[in-house]
Amino acid sequence: MDTKELLKKVRKIEIKTRRLSDHIFGGEYHSTFKGRGMTFSEVRQYQYGDDVRNIDWNVTARTNEPHIKVFEEERELTMMLMVDISGSEFFGTASQFKNEVVTEIAATLAFSATQNNDKIGLILFSDEIELYIPPKKGRSHVLRIIRELIEFKPKSKQTNITEALKFLSNVMKKKAIVFVLSDFIADDYQHTLKIASGRHDVTGIRVYDKHEESIPNLGMVQMQDGETGEYMLVNTASKKVRNNYAKFYNDKVAYYHDSFSKSGAGTINCRVDESYVKKLLGYFKRRG
């Protein structure tokens, strides 16, 4: 993709997702993810109706006038976007590939965080850490994140969510809001997820295509595994083959729900042909 085309794509995503975050998500995001607590702001004269528990007795004694301490919510937070860019993300039969929907969701979340003056960081992962952008503030930083989401070419096509979560724990020592965007066709990440969720506010966003859920009966078909790149002839007329695939897929989805639920982390399920706007808003409202 040449620079001109890339910039055009970035701009298109910015216009769409920024409008969403400005008009829909900004306030919801703010009320869902509170700051770290209250921080002292100033001392002022007591006014009728003020909470007497906040009286500053030292200043009151010194001035012979009742004064109270004023506190403000300490807002600044850090959002980490963890995005699976393995081979299975480049699948799509509807109007969009999964990775395109993931890019839009990530951009919308990033602009919502920017509106609240929070920092945003990015981890792109396959079965290794492909790219890490440390958290920073500002529009130009978000545009860089969008650019990477659009054009980054992964070295590996496989997925390892455990490695990504371990990396998160190593680089993020303070509590962060973490969104993991993937199709979650993966295993053995429950333990690491539990550790990460103990420190951070974690939400899994599962982006999937309805045609991944089952194989239709099309006779003998050559298929390619998105993660290994291997081609194989598959007899889709065989009921056993179709049932085995459906079980494999459903087991992965059940493991995702079970792992996130046991870890106390949130989940959002978003099919590529559904409105991610409704899904995100519903989640924010439930939590807020």
C-alpha positions as CSV (number, residue, x, y, z in Angstrom):
1,M,0.0,0.0,0.0
2,D,1.5,3.3,-1.0
3,T,1.7,6.3,1.4
4,K,-1.1,8.2,-0.3
5,E,-3.5,5.3,-0.1
6,L,-2.5,4.6,3.5
7,L,-3.2,8.2,4.6
8,K,-6.5,8.1,2.9
9,K,-7.5,4.9,4.8
10,V,-6.3,6.3,8.1
11,R,-8.3,9.5,7.5
12,K,-11.4,7.6,6.6
13,I,-11.2,5.5,9.8
14,E,-10.4,8.6,11.8
15,I,-13.5,10.5,10.5
16,K,-15.8,7.5,11.2
17,T,-14.5,6.4,14.6
18,R,-13.9,9.9,15.9
19,R,-17.5,10.8,15.2
20,L,-18.5,7.8,17.2
21,S,-16.3,8.5,20.1
22,D,-17.2,12.2,20.2
23,H,-21.0,11.7,20.0
24,I,-21.5,8.3,21.6
25,F,-18.7,6.8,23.5
26,G,-16.8,9.7,25.2
27,G,-19.3,10.1,28.1
28,E,-20.0,6.4,28.4
29,Y,-16.2,5.6,28.5
30,H,-15.7,8.3,31.2
31,S,-18.4,6.9,33.5
32,T,-17.4,3.3,32.9
33,F,-13.7,3.7,33.7
34,K,-13.3,5.9,36.7
35,G,-10.0,7.5,37.7
36,R,-7.6,6.2,40.4
37,G,-9.5,8.0,43.2
38,M,-9.7,11.4,44.7
39,T,-6.8,13.8,44.8
40,F,-6.6,17.0,47.0
41,S,-7.3,20.2,45.0
42,E,-7.6,23.2,47.3
43,V,-9.0,24.6,50.6
44,R,-11.9,27.0,50.5
45,Q,-14.4,28.6,52.9
46,Y,-17.1,26.3,54.2
47,Q,-20.5,26.8,52.5
48,Y,-23.9,25.7,53.7
49,G,-24.5,22.1,52.6
50,D,-20.8,21.1,52.4
51,D,-19.8,17.8,54.0
52,V,-18.5,18.5,57.5
53,R,-16.2,15.5,57.3
54,N,-14.0,17.5,54.8
55,I,-13.4,20.4,57.3
56,D,-9.7,21.3,57.4
57,W,-9.4,21.9,61.2
58,N,-5.9,23.5,60.9
59,V,-6.9,26.2,58.5
60,T,-10.2,26.7,60.4
61,A,-8.3,27.2,63.7
62,R,-5.8,29.6,62.1
63,T,-8.5,31.8,60.4
64,N,-11.3,31.4,62.9
65,E,-13.5,30.7,59.8
66,P,-14.6,27.1,58.8
67,H,-12.7,25.9,55.7
68,I,-13.0,22.6,53.9
69,K,-10.7,20.5,51.7
70,V,-11.8,20.2,48.1
71,F,-11.0,16.9,46.3
72,E,-11.1,16.2,42.6
73,E,-11.3,12.9,40.8
74,E,-7.9,11.8,39.6
75,R,-8.8,11.0,36.0
76,E,-5.7,10.1,34.1
77,L,-5.8,6.5,33.0
78,T,-3.9,4.3,30.6
79,M,-5.6,2.2,28.0
80,M,-3.7,-0.7,26.4
81,L,-5.0,-2.2,23.1
82,M,-3.8,-5.7,22.6
83,V,-4.6,-6.8,19.0
84,D,-4.3,-10.3,17.6
85,I,-2.8,-10.0,14.1
86,S,-2.4,-13.7,13.4
87,G,-3.5,-15.4,10.1
88,S,-7.0,-16.2,11.2
89,E,-7.8,-12.4,11.6
90,F,-7.6,-12.1,7.7
91,F,-10.8,-14.0,7.3
92,G,-14.1,-12.5,6.1
93,T,-17.1,-13.5,4.0
94,A,-19.3,-10.5,4.7
95,S,-18.5,-6.9,3.7
96,Q,-15.4,-6.8,6.0
97,F,-12.5,-8.9,7.1
98,K,-12.2,-9.4,10.9
99,N,-9.0,-7.4,11.0
100,E,-10.8,-4.4,9.5
101,V,-13.6,-4.5,12.1
102,V,-10.9,-4.9,14.8
103,T,-9.1,-1.7,13.5
104,E,-12.3,0.3,13.7
105,I,-13.2,-0.9,17.2
106,A,-9.6,-0.2,18.4
107,A,-9.7,3.3,16.8
108,T,-13.0,4.1,18.4
109,L,-11.8,3.1,21.9
110,A,-8.5,5.0,21.4
111,F,-10.4,8.3,20.4
112,S,-12.7,7.8,23.4
113,A,-9.6,7.5,25.7
114,T,-8.1,10.6,24.0
115,Q,-11.2,12.6,24.7
116,N,-10.7,11.9,28.4
117,N,-7.0,12.8,28.2
118,D,-5.9,9.3,28.9
119,K,-2.8,7.6,27.4
120,I,-3.1,4.8,24.8
121,G,-0.6,2.0,24.1
122,L,-0.7,-0.8,21.6
123,I,0.5,-4.4,21.6
124,L,0.3,-6.3,18.3
125,F,0.7,-10.0,18.8
126,S,0.7,-13.3,17.0
127,D,2.5,-16.2,18.8
128,E,5.1,-13.5,19.6
129,I,5.1,-9.8,20.3
130,E,5.1,-8.2,16.8
131,L,5.0,-4.6,17.9
132,Y,4.8,-2.6,21.1
133,I,3.9,1.2,21.2
134,P,4.3,2.6,24.7
135,P,1.3,4.6,26.0
136,K,1.1,8.3,25.1
137,K,-1.5,10.9,24.7
138,G,-2.8,12.9,21.7
139,R,-4.4,12.6,18.3
140,S,-1.1,12.1,16.3
141,H,-0.3,9.2,18.6
142,V,-3.7,7.6,17.9
143,L,-3.2,8.1,14.2
144,R,0.1,6.2,14.4
145,I,-1.7,3.4,16.1
146,I,-4.4,3.3,13.4
147,R,-1.6,3.3,10.7
148,E,0.1,0.3,12.3
149,L,-3.2,-1.5,12.6
150,I,-3.9,-1.0,8.9
151,E,-0.5,-1.8,7.4
152,F,1.6,-3.9,9.9
153,K,2.6,-7.2,8.4
154,P,3.1,-9.9,11.0
155,K,6.1,-12.2,10.9
156,S,4.1,-15.1,12.2
157,K,0.5,-16.4,11.4
158,Q,0.0,-18.2,14.7
159,T,-1.6,-17.1,18.0
160,N,-0.3,-17.2,21.6
161,I,-2.5,-15.1,23.9
162,T,-0.5,-16.3,27.0
163,E,2.7,-14.7,25.6
164,A,0.9,-11.4,24.9
165,L,-0.6,-11.3,28.4
166,K,2.9,-12.1,30.0
167,F,4.4,-9.2,28.0
168,L,1.6,-6.9,29.2
169,S,2.4,-7.8,32.8
170,N,6.0,-7.0,32.2
171,V,5.6,-3.6,30.6
172,M,2.5,-2.3,32.6
173,K,3.3,-2.1,36.3
174,K,0.4,0.3,37.1
175,K,-3.2,-0.6,36.6
176,A,-4.5,-0.1,33.0
177,I,-7.7,-0.5,31.1
178,V,-6.9,-3.4,28.7
179,F,-8.9,-4.5,25.6
180,V,-7.8,-7.8,24.0
181,L,-9.1,-8.0,20.5
182,S,-9.0,-11.4,18.9
183,D,-11.1,-14.3,17.5
184,F,-9.8,-16.3,20.6
185,I,-9.2,-19.5,18.6
186,A,-6.6,-20.3,21.1
187,D,-5.9,-22.4,24.2
188,D,-4.2,-22.4,27.6
189,Y,-4.4,-18.7,28.5
190,Q,-6.7,-18.9,31.5
191,H,-4.0,-18.8,34.2
192,T,-2.1,-15.9,32.6
193,L,-5.4,-14.0,32.1
194,K,-6.3,-14.4,35.8
195,I,-2.9,-12.8,36.8
196,A,-3.4,-10.0,34.3
197,S,-7.0,-9.4,35.4
198,G,-5.9,-9.2,39.1
199,R,-3.8,-6.1,38.2
200,H,-5.7,-4.6,35.3
201,D,-9.2,-3.9,34.1
202,V,-9.4,-6.5,31.3
203,T,-12.0,-6.9,28.6
204,G,-11.9,-9.4,25.7
205,I,-13.5,-8.4,22.4
206,R,-14.1,-11.5,20.3
207,V,-14.5,-10.6,16.7
208,Y,-15.7,-13.4,14.5
209,D,-17.4,-14.3,11.2
210,K,-20.6,-16.4,11.1
211,H,-19.1,-18.6,8.4
212,E,-16.4,-19.8,10.8
213,E,-18.9,-21.4,13.1
214,S,-19.7,-24.3,10.8
215,I,-18.6,-25.9,7.5
216,P,-21.4,-26.2,4.9
217,N,-21.8,-29.4,2.8
218,L,-19.9,-28.5,-0.4
219,G,-18.3,-32.0,-1.2
220,M,-14.5,-32.2,-1.5
221,V,-13.0,-28.7,-0.9
222,Q,-9.4,-27.5,-0.8
223,M,-9.0,-25.5,2.4
224,Q,-6.1,-23.5,3.8
225,D,-5.4,-23.2,7.5
226,G,-5.1,-19.4,8.2
227,E,-2.5,-20.0,10.9
228,T,-0.3,-22.7,9.5
229,G,-0.8,-21.9,5.8
230,E,-1.2,-25.6,5.1
231,Y,-3.5,-26.7,2.3
232,M,-5.6,-29.8,2.7
233,L,-8.5,-31.5,0.9
234,V,-11.5,-31.7,3.2
235,N,-14.6,-33.8,2.5
236,T,-17.3,-31.4,3.7
237,A,-20.0,-33.9,2.7
238,S,-18.9,-36.0,5.7
239,K,-21.2,-35.4,8.7
240,K,-18.4,-36.5,11.0
241,V,-16.0,-33.8,9.5
242,R,-18.6,-31.1,9.9
243,N,-19.4,-32.2,13.5
244,N,-15.8,-32.4,14.5
245,Y,-15.2,-28.9,13.2
246,A,-18.3,-27.5,15.0
247,K,-17.1,-29.1,18.2
248,F,-13.6,-27.7,17.8
249,Y,-15.0,-24.2,17.2
250,N,-17.6,-24.3,20.0
251,D,-15.0,-25.6,22.5
252,K,-12.8,-22.6,21.8
253,V,-15.7,-20.1,22.3
254,A,-16.7,-21.9,25.5
255,Y,-13.1,-21.7,26.8
256,Y,-13.0,-18.0,26.0
257,H,-16.2,-17.3,28.0
258,D,-15.2,-19.6,30.9
259,S,-11.7,-18.1,31.1
260,F,-12.8,-14.5,31.1
261,S,-15.7,-15.1,33.5
262,K,-13.4,-17.0,36.0
263,S,-10.8,-14.2,35.8
264,G,-13.4,-11.5,36.6
265,A,-12.8,-9.9,33.1
266,G,-15.4,-8.6,30.8
267,T,-16.4,-9.9,27.4
268,I,-17.9,-8.5,24.2
269,N,-18.8,-10.8,21.3
270,C,-19.0,-9.0,17.9
271,R,-19.8,-10.7,14.6
272,V,-18.4,-8.8,11.6
273,D,-21.8,-8.3,10.1
274,E,-23.2,-6.8,13.4
275,S,-23.0,-3.3,14.7
276,Y,-19.9,-3.0,17.0
277,V,-21.3,0.4,18.1
278,K,-24.3,-1.3,19.7
279,K,-22.1,-4.0,21.3
280,L,-19.7,-1.4,22.8
281,L,-22.4,0.9,24.0
282,G,-24.4,-2.0,25.6
283,Y,-21.2,-3.1,27.4
284,F,-20.3,0.4,28.7
285,K,-23.9,0.9,29.9
286,R,-24.0,-2.4,31.8
287,R,-20.7,-1.6,33.5
288,G,-21.3,2.1,34.1
